[in-house]
């Protein structure tokens, strides 16, 4: 067990998970768009690391559906409509804590300063935090804001912003997240200890090695 001056968490798929079924949500978006479904939720996730930076949620989903359409040999001009319909059926407040997440956050708050570093815009992510009742649970919250120079993880900017506001050196901090590409790679590059939450997704091989691996946040208290 290690002592840290700051403990930072990712939000999506780390502290919380959606209550809307991913497959049903995607199917509904294609139905509303009036086109044949050409991708799965897993294929959407696989495309995320390859997308250009987006300024808004809508732009993110336009990039996402453009990428998966091209991979599937479908018409990329369907992307704007699919993005609109996906956002229309997606409810940011339909979230719940992942197993052990609420207790892990409370444990962290009792031991050090706590930060949130999330690859999502302030408006959408704040709705999730409020739905979970943890909007005031963090000493600092860092959202993706490209216009302010805060690019999504694994870019160094969100980690730098969090550490600066927490007034903590990289070697005195740990970041917990579910993405080897975004969370673990970003933290490792900054010299921050990292804990990877293995959610059972098959994201393929990765060269990014976390300091710790967790099968669930119920094991969080064993590392800090």
Secondary structure, 3 states (H helix, E strand, C coil): CCCCCEEEECCECCCEEECCCHHHHHHHHHHHHCCCCCCCHHHHHHHHCCCCCCCCHHHHHHHHHHHHHHHHCCCHHHHHHHHHHHHHHCCCCCEEECCCHHHHHHHHHCCCEEEEECCCCHHHHHHHHHHHCCCCCCCEEECCEHHHCECCCCCHHHHHHHHHHHCCCHHHEEEEECCHHHHHHHHHHHCCEEEEECCCCCCCCCCCCCCEEECCHHHHHHCC
